[in-house]
Amino acid sequence: MAAYKEVKGINIQKLSADPPAPIEGQVWYNTTSGALKGFKVSAGAWATGGNLNNARISLAGAGTQTAALAFGGDDNTLPKYAFTESYNGSSWTEVNDLNTARDKLGGTGTQTAALAIGGESGYPSPGAGFTETWNGTSWTEVNDLNTTPRSNFGSAGATNTAALAFGGDPITGATESWNGTNWTEVNDLNTGRDVLAGGGSNTSALAFGGETPSTTGATESWNGTNWTEVNDLNTARRRLAGRGTDNTSAIAIGGKISLGPDPETGATETWNGTNWTEVGDLNIVRGYLAGAGTNTSALAFGGSSPLSPTAKNATEEFNAGPATVSFGDA
């Protein structure tokens, strides 16, 4: 067998500590840990996180992978939930409930400054425009959406003072912008739809997936004034989760791939401003779930799957990008 030097033309470096800024493909031997290591850029994979205390579907989320908020939802029965839980990167803690229990709502913001938007508060219910703002301790009722009834829509926003709500049930392209006090109607989506996902801010957002009423992979980019059609998801789906920082960076998670009692998917795709790229699938296939985080560091929680239609409390953590790995003996 050829030696590493014969193949690469260099010896493996011996270092007492991992290099501070390695490049992709770099290999070294850490003399302190006694491990052969290398640096790679990963497409991304999901790992198990701490379970929600309250299993549920059709809930909303906000925040980051290590500081998230989950609120609302139901468990496939009549009651709607007002439960709110906070995630610290390893476990969920119950905190103060929403004022209005509901499912199929939108969520934006951070763990300490979130917004709960719309949703269905009864059964049957056409949806409502209820809006509540979270200050890290409790929820406060504020001004409602203008377009109601409203549920199953997409939402985006970095804080509880600036957000965007778009699409929804009944199928619409209606878009509204939140300034911390009021909702203002702005330009509609090009493709009206419901049960879609979104990410970004109220001036730079992405809307993707949903049903029109057929399942779609349509993606639209928001520049603060207008929506522009861009490249579709690779896997058309509805009832998915999505997050992102702006219209150039987003993640689409799970969902259902057709109408009716159809199979859910664990497919995950990341958006780079031009195209969607398929990355590692969820470990638990599901739709009706919620998400938090970014396209390189995301969180997925709740939902249900065709093999087990009862609501789930499972949480998964997605990580992509550069990483130092240790090589085994094999």
Secondary structure, 3 states (H helix, E strand, C coil): CCCHHHHHCCCCEEECCCCCCCCCCCEEEECCCCEEEEEEEEEEEEEECCCCCCCCECCEEEECCCCEEEECCECCCCCECCCEEEECCCCEEEECCCCCCCECCEEEECCCCEEEEEEECCCCCCCEEEEEEECCCCEEEECCCCCCCCECCEEECCCCCCEEEECCECCECCEEEECCCCEEEECCCCCCEECCEEEECCCCEEEECCECCCECCCEEEECCCCEEEECCCCCCCECCEEEEEECCEEEEECCECCCCCCCECCCEEEECCCCEEEECCCCCCCECCEEEECCCEEEEECCEECCECCCCCCEEEEEEEEEEEECCCC
